[in-house]
């Protein structure tokens, strides 16, 4: 099992947002530090991904809602 948990570094200690299971009590754990993404970077990555899958519809395109619902 490889849980991914969030923690805050305070006064030289990692404070977990939620408790670990009792099964790991007394064990030495390996910790991987990942910086939390800045919201602006996440938004930019999302918009870039959307832009890659964007396409133009023909000028004479008409969406027929009734035909769509009839399917």
MOSUL-V814551 format. One line per field, one symbol per residue. ss: DSSP state (H for helix, E for strand, C for the rest). phi: phi as a letter, one per 20 degrees, with the letter a starting at -180 (. if undefined). burial: b if it has 24 or more other ideal C-beta (glycine too) atoms within 12 Angstrom, else e. A space follows every 10 residues. Layout:
ss=???
phi=???
burial=???
//
This chain:
ss=CCCCCCEEEE CCEEEECCCC CHHHCCCCCC CCCCCCCCHH HHHHHHHHHH HHCCCCCCCC CCCCHHHHHH C
phi=.cfdcebdec lmcedffbfe fffegneede ddecffffgf ffffffffff ffdebeeffe fceeffffff f
burial=eeeeeeeeee eeeeeeeeee eeeeeeeeee eeeeeeeeee eeeeeeeeee eeeeeeeeee eeeeeeeeee e
//
